């Protein structure tokens, strides 16, 4: 599922080289933490969250076919002060 997510996200952003996807297991579910260039976050979220919700739906449907549970979270790292 990570390859699918990488393909979709890198196709939508201006800085595909900055995309980092980290799988994290939480309570029997794989959560993919998505780190992006700050200027690309809006492109992935989309208007009123339409794009990220579509990505989550596709990921959920694809993982259900394989008997898995997956989700996506966008992680915005705060710079150290």
ZAMI-822990 format. One line per 2 residues: their letters; for each residue x, y, z of N, C-alpha, C. Coordinates in pm, 1 decimal, padded with zeros to 6 digits, always signed. Atoms other than C-alpha are relative to their C-alpha. Example, Ala and Ser with C-alpha at 12.3 -4.5 7.8 and 13.67 -1.06 7.14 Angstrom:
AS	+00089.0 -00119.0 +00000.0 +01230.0 -00450.0 +00780.0 +00090.0 +00120.0 +00000.0; -00082.0 -00119.0 -00006.0 +01367.0 -00106.0 +00714.0 -00077.0 +00109.0 +00073.0;
This chain:
XX	+00082.0 -00119.3 +00000.0 +00000.0 +00000.0 +00000.0 +00086.7 +00126.0 +00000.0; -00087.6 -00116.1 -00005.7 +00292.2 +00231.6 +00064.2 +00042.1 +00043.9 -00140.1;
XX	-00039.2 -00034.8 +00136.5 +00396.0 +00215.6 -00302.3 -00111.8 +00076.6 -00070.4; +00115.3 -00068.8 +00058.1 +00045.0 +00316.7 -00409.4 -00008.1 +00143.3 +00052.3;
XX	+00008.3 -00131.6 -00062.9 +00040.7 +00606.1 -00163.5 +00112.4 +00091.0 -00050.0; -00113.4 -00077.3 +00050.4 +00385.9 +00721.6 -00275.0 -00026.2 +00048.3 -00142.3;
XX	+00029.0 -00034.2 +00139.4 +00279.7 +00715.8 -00640.5 -00102.3 +00113.3 -00008.8; +00107.1 -00099.5 +00005.1 -00037.6 +00917.9 -00578.4 +00048.6 +00134.8 +00052.7;
XX	-00041.5 -00125.4 -00063.0 +00117.3 +01177.6 -00346.4 +00106.5 +00070.6 -00083.0; -00106.4 -00063.0 +00079.6 +00429.6 +01237.5 -00556.9 -00053.5 +00057.1 -00131.1;
XX	+00061.0 -00052.4 +00121.9 +00206.2 +01291.6 -00859.8 -00076.7 +00129.1 +00021.1; +00079.6 -00119.3 -00029.5 +00017.3 +01571.2 -00684.2 +00080.8 +00121.3 +00046.3;
XX	-00075.0 -00109.0 -00064.1 +00294.9 +01779.8 -00528.1 +00102.6 +00063.2 -00093.7; -00103.0 -00071.4 +00076.3 +00545.9 +02034.3 -00660.9 +00140.5 -00050.3 +00033.2;
XX	-00132.1 +00044.9 -00045.5 +00837.1 +01886.8 -00460.4 -00005.5 -00148.6 +00036.1; +00011.9 +00143.2 -00030.2 +00814.3 +01506.1 -00493.8 +00121.1 -00056.7 +00073.9;
XX	-00119.5 +00049.3 -00068.4 +01170.2 +01465.1 -00366.4 -00007.8 +00020.1 +00151.2; +00013.8 -00028.8 -00142.4 +01061.0 +01601.3 -00026.8 -00103.5 -00089.1 +00068.9;
XX	+00104.4 +00085.5 -00057.3 +00784.1 +01342.8 +00023.4 +00064.7 -00114.9 +00077.1; -00046.6 +00110.1 -00083.6 +00854.6 +01103.0 +00311.6 -00122.8 -00066.1 +00060.3;
XX	+00113.6 +00075.3 -00053.0 +00605.3 +00831.2 +00402.8 +00054.1 -00105.1 +00095.8; -00046.8 +00090.2 -00103.9 +00659.5 +00641.5 +00727.3 -00116.5 -00084.4 +00051.4;
XX	+00107.1 +00083.7 -00055.8 +00443.2 +00340.9 +00821.8 +00018.6 -00018.1 +00151.0; -00001.2 +00017.4 -00144.3 +00353.8 +00320.4 +01191.6 -00115.9 -00091.6 +00036.8;
XX	+00106.0 +00091.5 -00044.3 +00160.5 +00032.1 +01350.8 -00064.3 +00054.0 +00126.6; +00077.0 -00046.9 -00115.8 -00112.5 +00146.5 +01589.8 -00124.0 -00086.6 +00015.7;
XX	+00117.4 +00081.4 -00035.0 -00356.5 -00101.9 +01744.6 -00051.8 -00081.8 -00118.3; +00041.2 +00085.5 +00110.0 -00360.6 -00341.0 +01450.3 -00028.0 +00071.7 -00130.6;
XX	+00023.2 -00080.0 +00120.0 -00379.1 -00063.2 +01194.2 +00131.3 +00065.7 -00041.1; -00118.9 -00068.1 +00050.1 -00103.7 +00075.9 +00974.6 -00037.7 +00143.2 -00035.4;
XX	+00021.5 -00142.0 +00028.1 -00097.4 +00454.8 +00977.1 +00122.4 +00050.2 -00074.9; -00109.5 -00055.5 +00078.6 +00112.2 +00614.0 +00705.5 +00012.0 +00148.2 +00032.3;
XX	-00025.9 -00140.5 -00032.8 +00263.7 +00939.1 +00832.0 +00064.7 +00064.8 -00121.6; -00040.0 -00067.4 +00122.1 +00305.6 +01176.2 +00541.3 +00065.1 +00133.1 +00034.5;
XX	-00071.9 -00125.5 -00021.7 +00569.9 +01448.6 +00560.4 +00028.3 +00061.4 -00135.9; -00009.9 -00070.4 +00127.6 +00574.8 +01710.3 +00285.2 +00066.3 +00134.8 +00018.1;
XX	-00041.9 -00139.9 +00002.4 +00718.5 +02043.5 +00188.9 -00121.5 +00082.4 +00043.9; +00115.3 -00077.6 -00049.3 +00500.6 +02303.0 +00369.9 -00087.8 +00058.9 -00109.7;
XX	+00079.8 -00057.7 +00108.7 +00391.2 +02455.5 +00039.2 -00086.4 -00104.4 -00071.2; +00076.1 +00106.4 +00065.0 +00257.3 +02116.0 -00078.0 -00114.0 -00054.2 +00085.4;
XX	+00101.9 +00054.3 -00089.8 +00037.1 +02041.9 +00223.6 -00140.2 +00034.5 -00050.2; +00130.3 -00042.3 +00048.9 -00253.9 +02241.5 +00080.9 -00045.3 -00077.7 -00123.1;
XX	+00035.1 +00076.6 +00120.0 -00238.9 +02048.5 -00247.0 -00049.6 -00139.4 +00036.3; +00041.4 +00133.7 -00041.6 -00272.5 +01716.7 -00066.3 -00132.2 +00005.5 +00075.9;
XX	+00126.5 -00011.5 -00072.9 -00550.8 +01836.4 +00162.5 -00113.4 +00034.9 -00096.1; +00103.1 -00038.9 +00096.5 -00744.2 +02003.5 -00119.5 -00104.5 +00089.5 +00064.5;
XX	+00106.7 -00086.4 -00051.1 -01047.7 +02225.8 -00085.4 -00091.5 -00079.3 +00090.5; +00084.8 +00061.8 -00102.4 -01238.7 +02133.0 +00228.3 +00035.6 -00146.6 +00023.6;
XX	-00046.5 +00135.2 -00028.6 -01030.4 +01815.1 +00255.1 -00040.3 -00104.8 -00101.0; +00049.8 +00094.5 +00099.4 -01164.7 +01657.6 -00061.4 +00111.0 -00093.2 -00048.6;
XX	-00108.1 +00082.1 +00054.6 -00827.7 +01535.5 -00192.5 +00049.1 -00103.2 +00101.4; -00048.7 +00094.8 -00100.8 -00702.8 +01379.4 +00133.5 -00106.4 -00104.3 +00031.1;
XX	+00106.4 +00097.9 -00024.5 -01041.8 +01215.8 +00187.6 -00008.4 -00102.2 -00113.3; -00000.9 +00092.4 +00113.4 -01026.7 +01065.5 -00162.3 +00117.4 -00097.0 +00010.3;
XX	-00117.4 +00085.3 -00017.6 -00674.8 +00934.2 -00095.1 -00026.9 -00102.3 +00110.0; +00031.3 +00091.6 -00110.5 -00791.8 +00784.2 +00236.2 -00099.2 -00106.9 -00043.7;
XX	+00099.9 +00096.4 +00047.9 -01090.3 +00619.0 +00065.8 +00063.9 -00104.8 -00090.2; -00067.6 +00093.8 +00089.2 -00874.4 +00463.7 -00205.5 +00091.9 -00094.0 +00077.3;
XX	-00090.4 +00080.6 -00081.7 -00618.3 +00344.8 +00049.4 -00078.3 -00100.8 +00083.7; +00083.3 +00087.5 -00081.6 -00890.1 +00200.4 +00270.8 -00058.7 -00114.1 -00083.5;
XX	+00057.8 +00101.9 +00087.1 -01056.4 +00016.1 -00018.0 +00106.0 -00099.9 -00047.0; -00107.9 +00088.0 +00045.6 -00727.2 -00120.9 -00149.1 +00053.2 -00089.0 +00110.4;
XX	-00050.9 +00079.9 -00110.9 -00611.5 -00236.1 +00191.1 -00103.8 -00101.6 +00047.5; +00105.7 +00093.9 -00038.7 -00948.5 -00399.2 +00269.0 +00001.3 -00122.9 -00090.8;
XX	-00011.1 +00113.3 +00093.1 -00904.4 -00616.3 -00042.4 +00109.7 -00096.3 +00042.0; -00112.1 +00082.7 -00044.8 -00579.6 -00742.1 +00111.6 -00015.0 -00042.9 +00145.8;
XX	+00023.6 +00037.8 -00139.4 -00730.5 -00787.2 +00458.1 +00077.1 +00084.0 +00099.5; -00076.6 -00090.7 -00086.2 -00542.0 -00491.1 +00606.0 -00084.9 +00120.4 +00037.5;
XX	+00063.2 -00127.0 -00036.0 -00643.9 -00171.2 +00780.2 +00107.2 +00107.3 -00006.3; -00098.3 -00106.6 +00020.5 -00462.7 +00145.6 +00673.2 -00066.7 +00136.7 +00005.8;
XX	+00045.8 -00137.9 -00002.1 -00495.2 +00520.2 +00717.5 +00118.1 +00091.0 -00032.0; -00103.1 -00099.2 +00032.8 -00303.9 +00837.2 +00629.1 -00014.1 +00119.2 +00093.5;
XX	-00003.4 -00123.9 -00078.3 -00202.0 +01129.0 +00851.2 +00107.8 +00089.8 -00058.3; -00100.3 -00097.1 +00042.5 -00023.8 +01444.2 +00742.1 +00067.3 +00053.4 +00125.2;
XX	-00078.4 -00045.3 -00115.0 +00252.9 +01531.1 +00986.8 +00072.1 +00127.3 -00039.7; -00067.3 -00126.7 +00024.5 +00365.5 +01891.3 +00996.9 +00100.3 +00020.6 +00111.9;
XX	-00106.0 -00018.5 -00099.3 +00699.0 +01914.4 +01173.7 +00017.1 +00147.6 +00029.3; -00020.3 -00139.0 -00043.0 +00735.9 +02233.4 +01374.0 +00149.3 +00024.9 +00014.5;
XX	-00142.4 -00030.2 -00015.7 +01078.7 +02398.5 +01351.8 +00034.0 +00027.5 +00146.9; -00043.6 -00022.8 -00138.1 +01274.6 +02407.6 +01676.7 +00027.5 +00147.2 +00022.1;
X	-00022.2 -00142.6 -00030.0 +01287.6 +02746.4 +01847.3 +00120.6 +00018.7 +00085.3;
